[in-house]
Each structure stands twice: as C-alpha cells, then as structure tokens.
C-alpha cells in the first residue's frame, strides 16, 4: 500500500490529523473531517492535468482553483505541493520533483496564493502559512491607526495574471477538451485569496466584513516593467496571445519556462469621505470664504474654510478636507441672519468623532474666533435616504389588493448580494438595506404597468430590488407580488443627507 504524506501549509513542522497513520486507509479512518476532504479531493483530481500543471510550475492552490473548482475553500488550500506529488506517485508510478516545484514562483498567480511577495525594498518575503500572512496584513493595517468595527476587503492584481491564466486554460482545453471540470467557472486569483484570508483576517482584526465605508486594499504590482508576463519579449507575448486566441494545445512548457518574479505587495487602508454640516456666521469684512492666495500673498486675514476645516480635521485624524457652501459672499461682505449652510468633507478619517467631540470643536471655534461662529456642526456620514419613482412591468395584471399590500411594507429589510452587472468591479458582498416606504400609482389603461414610488436607504440597488437579480436580492418586488417584475425606467426624485 502506497504511503500518503500530507503536510499542513499552516505549519510545516506539525503533522496534520491522520498523518501519523501513514497509509491512505489509516488517513481516511482516523483523520479529522477536513483532512479526509483534502485527501478525497486530491485523489479525485485528473492526474494527467495535475502532472502537467506541476511540471509547468503552477502552484498547488492554483491547481485546486482551476481543476477542483467546486471544492476550493480554506480547507483544500492546506494541501501542499508535496502532497500532490505523492498523489501522482501513487496514481501513475512516476515521481516528480517536489522540492523544485515548491521553490518556484507560480507561473499563474506570481506567488500571490503562495504568500510570497517583494516588499517595498524589493526584498523577497515568504510567509509559511496563511495565519502568518494574515498577521503581517494585520500589523500593516494597525499601523495606519484607523478605528473600525467592519471592513470591506479589496484585492488588486496585475493584468499579467489574467493573461497567464488565459494562456494556461487554452493549453488545457487543447489537451483535455472533453473534461467536465474545464467547463466549470473558475475561481479568480482575487476571489481565491479572499477565501484563504478573509475569515482569519476578521478574527485577527476583531471586525466583521461587509459593505463598510472602511476598505482594506491588498495591492499587488509587477516587480518591474521588464517582467511582463514571464519576462517575455514582445514576440513571445504576441505568440502566446495568438495561441490563446486559436485555442490550440501548442502552448507548451516553453511558453512558461522563464523565471517569474513575485509581485510587490502593499496594504492600503481608506475610509470613504464623511461629512459635517452646519451654518456659519461671518462678522469680519476681511475674511474670505475660501483660502485666497495670489502670487504667494494671502488675501485677507483668514478664510472660513481654514477656520472650520482646520478645527474639524484633527478631530477626525483625516488626510484632508474639502469645504462646500450654499453660495458665497465677497471678502468684504459679512454673513449675518440665520447664517450660510456649509458642508465639510473629510477624506480618509481615521476616527469618527463623537457628538461630544463635535460640540467641543464648535465651542472652540465660537470662543476663539471673533471673526466667525458656527452653529449645528453635525456629522452626516453617508447613510442618507434617497427617493425614486420607477416604471415597473409585471407579468400579471395589477390587482386591487396590491395597492394595499405594497404600501403596508414599512422599514422593509432586504438583503442584496453584489449585483451581477457590477461583479466585475465590486467586491462580492452581502448588503442589508432598508426600504423605508413604498406607494403604488396606477397607469390608466395599462394593468401590467405601474409607477412605484419608494424611499430607501442610500446605497440600495433599486433595479435589483424590483427584478430580484436572479434571486440575489431578497425579498424583491417580484417575490412580494409573486410574479416576474421588470424595471422599465427609473428616476431619482430626492436625496436627503440631513438639513444644515
């Protein structure tokens, strides 16, 4: 009976459960459920395809996402290259060079799924496990001093990775065209990395992952301009593109024989802008509304923008601010009466000031500035309301009961997955939104059409709320009415961000 050796990616020194048994039957009998799944999935992979991919320099995680598509998860990712080589040995009697394969940078993901990267100093860094990699990311996030209890995870990778993957899949289709696994949708490198890291990152940061205004972006860039593709010449790049377009199996090892450099890795944290509203009163005839400098000489003794923004920015620990006002007055004109409404937009705020902090900022300005005072300096955030009117078609005539049932749904909570139409540029997240109210307006002579007036939480996908987006938005207007629903036209009628 062949010996099966499993190594845990998370700890190369500690055997995984069931490894001590040494034999496949012992592994299946005594290993834990995760180990058994790993073993059974490894045994189910197409041996010829796996052997080809390993010989080309494809890492074990890319093999699983490309070949064992449906089984790719954080458990499967713990399978090492040596395990795959052991499986190949038991499957066809040949032995591959496990050591040489392990030491290579993957020709497809360029080391991203191997947790290998170059730092800012171009020094090679390798994490032994996903937990070690998550620890590095956590340290970098904490260095930025953001306060948050939820985050959205974004991943940016070079286009070279997609080009390499297209060429590789073309090669596989030319050689294994009848295989079912080739027809399945594949995990992208970005999605695969999220599968490997997200749960551990949530635990490490003590935060949830959702459609937060705070984003952690993992950015991978090519190590050098010379390292395009596999450090290809222009001729090689054109040849590979032609091969991929032809869908032939002529893409061979020579297409991937170059040594790949790992990507340069960086972590960027950013919070969407937050807003503060209020009214200002200007008592001086020598204070401009915005910063006014001509030929390096300041016009006036100060500006409303700098006085207000300069006090709010430190309370937020933000990068910068923008000042917006409802109209403007000349420098020699005072602003009296009920004051002029203003809005301060703070970029990348690291902390969200409390109401007490904002009161203190307001008091500080009013006590220290004889030229200016402010009233009602309130945080607005981005959680306003929007009102719409939609022309809706349904597959059955509108009934009298619908005019009562739809408006009766107040503060309706819905769950929206990232819409199919924006999945290519947005993270795949679940978003809980609120439909505050709805009302239905008849269209005379058209029983299958009606106008839907509704007020929703900002950020709600209205089109998807109507048609359901293949079940990705629940409930939807279609599910509420028990029929097919389509949106024909949509207009925004009001945006409520607070009243300064």
Residue, then its C-alpha position, 0 to 999 in steps of 0.5 A: x500500500x502506497x504511503x500518503x504524506x500530507x503536510x499542513x501549509x499552516x505549519x510545516x513542522x506539525x503533522x496534520x490529523x491522520x498523518x501519523x497513520x501513514x497509509x491512505x486507509x489509516x488517513x481516511x479512518x482516523x483523520x479529522x473531517x477536513x483532512x479526509x476532504x483534502x485527501x478525497x479531493x486530491x485523489x479525485x483530481x485528473x492526474x494527467x492535468x495535475x502532472x502537467x500543471x506541476x511540471x509547468x510550475x503552477x502552484x498547488x492552490x492554483x491547481x485546486x482553483x482551476x481543476x477542483x473548482x467546486x471544492x476550493x475553500x480554506x480547507x483544500x488550500x492546506x494541501x501542499x505541493x508535496x502532497x500532490x506529488x505523492x498523489x501522482x506517485x501513487x496514481x501513475x508510478x512516476x515521481x516528480x520533483x517536489x522540492x523544485x516545484x515548491x521553490x518556484x514562483x507560480x507561473x499563474x498567480x506570481x506567488x500571490x496564493x503562495x504568500x510570497x511577495x517583494x516588499x517595498x525594498x524589493x526584498x523577497x518575503x515568504x510567509x509559511x502559512x496563511x495565519x502568518x500572512x494574515x498577521x503581517x496584513x494585520x500589523x500593516x493595517x494597525x499601523x495606519x491607526x484607523x478605528x473600525x468595527x467592519x471592513x470591506x476587503x479589496x484585492x488588486x492584481x496585475x493584468x499579467x495574471x489574467x493573461x497567464x491564466x488565459x494562456x494556461x486554460x487554452x493549453x488545457x482545453x487543447x489537451x483535455x477538451x472533453x473534461x467536465x471540470x474545464x467547463x466549470x467557472x473558475x475561481x479568480x486569483x482575487x476571489x481565491x485569496x479572499x477565501x484563504x484570508x478573509x475569515x482569519x483576517x476578521x478574527x485577527x482584526x476583531x471586525x466583521x466584513x461587509x459593505x463598510x465605508x472602511x476598505x482594506x486594499x491588498x495591492x499587488x504590482x509587477x516587480x518591474x516593467x521588464x517582467x511582463x508576463x514571464x519576462x517575455x519579449x514582445x514576440x513571445x507575448x504576441x505568440x502566446x496571445x495568438x495561441x490563446x486566441x486559436x485555442x490550440x494545445x501548442x502552448x507548451x512548457x516553453x511558453x512558461x519556462x522563464x523565471x517569474x518574479x513575485x509581485x510587490x505587495x502593499x496594504x492600503x487602508x481608506x475610509x470613504x469621505x464623511x461629512x459635517x454640516x452646519x451654518x456659519x456666521x461671518x462678522x469680519x469684512x476681511x475674511x474670505x470664504x475660501x483660502x485666497x492666495x495670489x502670487x504667494x500673498x494671502x488675501x485677507x486675514x483668514x478664510x472660513x474654510x481654514x477656520x472650520x476645516x482646520x478645527x474639524x480635521x484633527x478631530x477626525x485624524x483625516x488626510x484632508x478636507x474639502x469645504x462646500x457652501x450654499x453660495x458665497x459672499x465677497x471678502x468684504x461682505x459679512x454673513x449675518x441672519x440665520x447664517x450660510x449652510x456649509x458642508x465639510x468633507x473629510x477624506x480618509x478619517x481615521x476616527x469618527x468623532x463623537x457628538x461630544x467631540x463635535x460640540x467641543x470643536x464648535x465651542x472652540x471655534x465660537x470662543x476663539x474666533x471673533x471673526x466667525x461662529x458656527x452653529x449645528x456642526x453635525x456629522x452626516x456620514x453617508x447613510x442618507x435616504x434617497x427617493x425614486x419613482x420607477x416604471x415597473x412591468x409585471x407579468x400579471x395584471x395589477x390587482x386591487x389588493x396590491x395597492x394595499x399590500x405594497x404600501x403596508x411594507x414599512x422599514x422593509x429589510x432586504x438583503x442584496x448580494x453584489x449585483x451581477x452587472x457590477x461583479x466585475x468591479x465590486x467586491x462580492x458582498x452581502x448588503x442589508x438595506x432598508x426600504x423605508x416606504x413604498x406607494x403604488x400609482x396606477x397607469x390608466x389603461x395599462x394593468x401590467x404597468x405601474x409607477x412605484x414610488x419608494x424611499x430607501x436607504x442610500x446605497x440600495x440597488x433599486x433595479x435589483x430590488x424590483x427584478x430580484x437579480x436572479x434571486x440575489x436580492x431578497x425579498x424583491x418586488x417580484x417575490x412580494x407580488x409573486x410574479x416576474x417584475x421588470x424595471x422599465x425606467x427609473x428616476x431619482x426624485x430626492x436625496x436627503x443627507x440631513x438639513x444644515 
